[in-house]
Amino acid sequence: MGKTAKREGGDSYRVAKVTEDWAMWDGVTIPVSVFYPEDAPEGERFPAIIFVHGWTLDKSMGEWAAEYYASRGYVGVAITARGWFGAGGDVGCMDPEHEMKDVSHIITLLGEDPRFPVLKDEKGPVVGITGASMGGCFSYLMSERKDPRPGDPGDPRIRAAVPMHGSFDLTFSLLPNGAGKMLWGAMLVGVTYLGDITGFMVSLMNLVLDSRMDGMQKLQAFLGYLWRLIPPVTTFDPDMLFILGTMFERRTGDYEFCRQYFKVRSARYWCDEEYEGAVEHPILTPTLILAGWNDDLFFANEGLMAYSHIQAPKKIIITNHGHMGCYPGPYPVEGISGSPESAWVREQVDRWFDRFLKGVENGVDREPPVVFYRHTDPSRFGCAPSFPLPGTREMSLYLGGAGRDGQGTLERAIPGPGDKWDFMVNIGLTGSVSLLYYQDAPELMGGEAMDIPTRIKLMEIPFTEVSYLSRPLQRDLTVMGVPRFQFFYRASGEFTQLIPWLYEVTPEGKEILVSRGFYEGYGYRPWTNTGTGAPLEMQACYHRFSAGSRIKLVVSTADLLSCWPCWGLNFIFLLRSRENPSRVILPVVPSGT
């Protein structure tokens, strides 16, 4: 390897910046900004980090971090992905045949360019990759895998990855258990049209904040941005519109096309082709995963899923943030440093790259690899040596008949024999609406989270929900991981959508949402018994149910606006007998965890 001596006294390097359009392997050009130490001693070489922006944005988002890391002794590379503001080609939604090839080509160009002091070894340039949201998806996909199959987009020159709130399995993200995520799916496609405009706005903000440029240079850059804004509509792969239409129109004959489209854009597929749990091609890149309990686009399930597919040094940090509040900094505006938690997470990212790109013996690989936010002790994250947490046991609560209050019950005992059921009606509405979780966005800027509910009850529509309530808990019960719901039913219609919600009900009657899930079944004969088969995953969570509280399960026939409903009339019988033991399964961890 080349020289990576540490700067005396820990001072920052003076940073130089080069911004250009680079030609890709097929002639398409994309904007690239390279930041590197300008005042480094002759012959000193530095590992590179590639920063990939989120959906609808451009390299301006990555430039904040690229400059920060260049000052710490890296070559920071911020790229605009194919199709977004100023880049040629069409947005392909993490297409391995285009966007991932672009990243590999950029690594090659970077290593061949004598202007940039990039560290190399026998594999080539020593490179890390990171990014939030879409950038997290890129980070998973570009990581090296064992014995890769033909077409695998992984690049062995990637030596460290830090995916932040990214998808590991797009099918799970956007079509969980057959139910289309209405609000997220429509928004992701809809805002793509505006990608050039949002990229222009972020670029303009960076231009205003750029102290390297004088007034005339900024004017020239501004005119260049305006030119790139023509036309102001982003072009993208038409298959994305086709998939959205398939989900909304429920063209089941095209579902397999949708799944295949999502699969090849998912790192899970390249690790486990059959999705049967046998990870034939584990990730070999040291990976630090950032996820959030409240991320309702990419559930923390996906980060935990990715964690189990890595055969290399790995760590997962699960914060309490949603998808809109996942970015830990650094920030481009002086005086905005984010919350103390943001600074701590950023420090963990720094240490990860220092360890696996520079070889710094900072002990990060000897620390507990599972770190998670606990609402019972928010100032101190929990730690564990593995996932599932040691001592985790599964507790099944079975759906039972009506109790004294008229609600169904949740029982530890398997129900008795006989044909027992609860009647439900689907009309596409339940009298409630679900919203995206964005309440934590002010926290990352050092402010307070907003007190806005994620589910708003407007009215009661009979037979669109049924609920089941446990007895009061005798002691605290801590759940950490993925609750699962297994149920059986008969229905009159072709499509049956059921949405499970898990709550804590305090002795005072307050209901606290803990987890939720999605399910849509189709293709069975009406009025015949069917069900989920294997238990379906609900949203991963950490929650301590207090002694005296009750566990409540609500099952709804729809979830506007979160999930695209089944319009029309469908009669559903939710079964609960020894022959059809519908149940919720909780991952219970030892008390005090």
SULKA-V769243 format. One record per backbone hydrogen bond with DSSP energy under -1.0 kcal/mol. NH is the residue of the N-H (numbers start at 1). CO is the residue of the C=O. E is the energy in kcal/mol with one decimal. If there is no record, write none. Layout:
BEGIN
{{NH:CO:E} {NH:CO:E}}
END
This chain:
BEGIN
{{10:7:-1.9} {11:8:-1.1} {13:71:-2.2} {16:36:-2.8} {18:34:-2.5} {20:32:-2.6} {22:30:-2.7} {24:28:-3.5} {27:24:-1.9} {30:22:-2.0} {32:20:-3.1} {33:78:-2.8} {34:18:-3.1} {35:76:-3.2} {36:16:-2.0} {38:14:-3.8} {44:41:-2.1} {45:3:-2.8} {46:117:-2.7} {48:126:-2.6} {49:75:-2.4} {50:128:-2.7} {51:77:-3.1} {52:130:-2.1} {57:54:-1.8} {61:58:-1.7} {63:59:-1.8} {66:62:-2.6} {67:63:-2.3} {68:64:-1.4} {69:65:-2.7} {70:66:-1.8} {71:67:-1.8} {73:70:-1.4} {75:47:-2.3} {76:35:-2.1} {77:49:-2.9} {78:33:-2.7} {79:51:-1.8} {80:31:-2.0} {83:88:-1.7} {84:81:-2.0} {87:84:-2.9} {88:29:-3.2} {91:235:-2.2} {98:95:-1.5} {100:95:-1.6} {102:98:-2.2} {103:99:-1.6} {104:100:-1.9} {105:101:-2.3} {106:102:-2.5} {107:103:-2.1} {108:104:-1.9} {109:105:-2.6} {110:106:-2.8} {111:107:-2.1} {112:108:-1.4} {113:109:-1.1} {116:113:-1.4} {118:116:-2.2} {119:46:-2.9} {121:124:-2.0} {124:121:-1.1} {126:119:-2.6} {127:157:-1.8} {128:48:-2.4} {129:160:-1.8} {130:50:-2.2} {131:162:-1.1} {133:164:-2.3} {135:132:-2.1} {137:133:-1.8} {138:134:-2.4} {139:135:-1.9} {140:136:-2.0} {141:137:-2.4} {142:138:-2.8} {146:282:-2.4} {152:149:-2.1} {155:142:-2.5} {158:155:-2.1} {159:127:-3.8} {161:286:-2.3} {162:129:-2.2} {164:131:-2.2} {165:290:-3.2} {173:169:-1.8} {174:170:-2.8} {175:171:-2.3} {178:175:-1.6} {179:176:-2.3} {181:174:-2.1} {182:180:-1.2} {183:561:-1.1} {185:181:-2.4} {186:182:-2.7} {187:183:-2.1} {188:184:-2.9} {189:185:-1.8} {190:186:-3.0} {191:187:-3.0} {195:192:-1.8} {198:194:-2.6} {199:195:-2.4} {200:196:-2.0} {201:197:-2.2} {202:198:-2.2} {203:199:-2.4} {204:200:-2.4} {205:201:-2.0} {206:202:-2.3} {207:203:-2.2} {208:204:-2.2} {209:205:-1.7} {218:214:-2.3} {219:215:-2.1} {220:216:-2.3} {221:217:-2.4} {222:218:-2.5} {223:219:-2.3} {224:220:-1.9} {225:221:-2.2} {226:222:-2.3} {227:223:-2.1} {228:224:-1.9} {229:225:-1.0} {230:227:-1.3} {234:193:-1.7} {237:91:-3.1} {240:237:-2.1} {242:238:-2.0} {243:239:-2.4} {244:240:-2.0} {245:241:-2.6} {246:242:-2.2} {247:243:-2.3} {248:244:-2.3} {249:245:-2.7} {251:246:-1.6} {252:250:-1.7} {254:251:-2.4} {255:252:-1.3} {258:254:-1.8} {259:255:-2.6} {260:256:-2.4} {261:257:-2.4} {262:258:-2.4} {263:259:-2.8} {264:260:-2.0} {266:263:-2.4} {268:168:-2.4} {271:267:-1.1} {272:268:-2.9} {275:272:-1.3} {280:278:-1.5} {281:271:-2.1} {283:309:-2.6} {284:144:-3.2} {287:313:-1.8} {288:161:-2.5} {289:315:-3.2} {290:163:-2.5} {291:317:-2.4} {293:319:-2.5} {295:292:-1.4} {302:299:-1.8} {304:300:-2.3} {305:301:-2.6} {306:302:-2.7} {307:303:-2.3} {308:304:-1.4} {309:306:-1.7} {310:307:-1.1} {311:283:-3.0} {315:287:-1.9} {316:369:-3.0} {317:289:-3.0} {318:371:-2.7} {319:291:-2.5} {336:333:-1.9} {343:339:-2.1} {344:340:-2.1} {345:341:-2.7} {346:342:-2.6} {347:343:-1.9} {348:344:-1.8} {349:345:-1.9} {350:346:-2.5} {351:347:-2.4} {352:348:-2.0} {353:349:-2.3} {354:350:-2.6} {355:351:-2.3} {356:352:-2.3} {357:353:-2.2} {360:354:-2.3} {362:360:-1.9} {366:363:-1.9} {370:384:-1.9} {371:316:-2.6} {372:382:-2.1} {373:318:-2.5} {377:374:-1.4} {380:377:-2.0} {382:372:-3.1} {384:370:-1.9} {392:389:-2.0} {393:588:-2.8} {395:586:-2.4} {397:584:-2.6} {398:411:-3.6} {399:582:-2.3} {400:409:-3.1} {403:407:-3.4} {406:403:-1.6} {408:467:-2.0} {410:469:-1.5} {411:398:-2.6} {420:418:-1.2} {422:574:-1.9} {424:572:-2.9} {425:463:-3.1} {426:570:-3.2} {433:456:-2.1} {434:560:-1.6} {435:454:-2.7} {441:438:-1.7} {443:440:-1.2} {445:442:-1.0} {446:443:-2.0} {447:442:-3.0} {450:439:-2.5} {452:450:-1.4} {456:433:-2.8} {458:431:-3.3} {459:431:-1.9} {464:461:-1.6} {466:555:-2.0} {468:553:-2.5} {469:408:-2.4} {470:551:-2.5} {473:549:-2.9} {477:545:-2.7} {479:543:-3.2} {480:587:-1.9} {481:541:-2.5} {484:585:-2.4} {485:536:-2.2} {486:583:-2.8} {489:530:-2.7} {490:573:-1.7} {492:571:-2.0} {496:521:-2.4} {498:519:-1.8} {499:556:-2.8} {501:554:-2.9} {502:515:-3.3} {503:552:-3.1} {504:512:-2.2} {505:550:-2.8} {506:510:-2.6} {509:506:-2.3} {512:504:-2.8} {514:502:-3.3} {515:502:-1.4} {517:500:-1.9} {520:177:-2.2} {521:496:-2.7} {527:491:-3.1} {528:525:-1.5} {530:489:-2.4} {532:487:-1.9} {536:485:-2.5} {538:483:-2.8} {539:516:-2.5} {541:481:-2.7} {543:479:-2.7} {545:477:-3.4} {548:473:-2.4} {549:546:-2.3} {550:505:-2.4} {552:503:-2.5} {553:468:-2.7} {554:501:-2.6} {555:466:-2.9} {556:499:-2.8} {557:464:-1.8} {563:559:-3.2} {564:180:-2.5} {570:426:-1.6} {572:424:-3.0} {573:490:-3.3} {574:422:-2.8} {575:488:-2.4} {576:420:-2.1} {577:580:-1.5} {578:416:-1.9} {582:580:-1.8} {583:486:-3.2} {584:397:-2.4} {585:484:-3.5} {586:395:-2.9} {588:393:-2.8} {588:586:-1.1} {589:478:-2.4} {593:590:-1.6}}
END
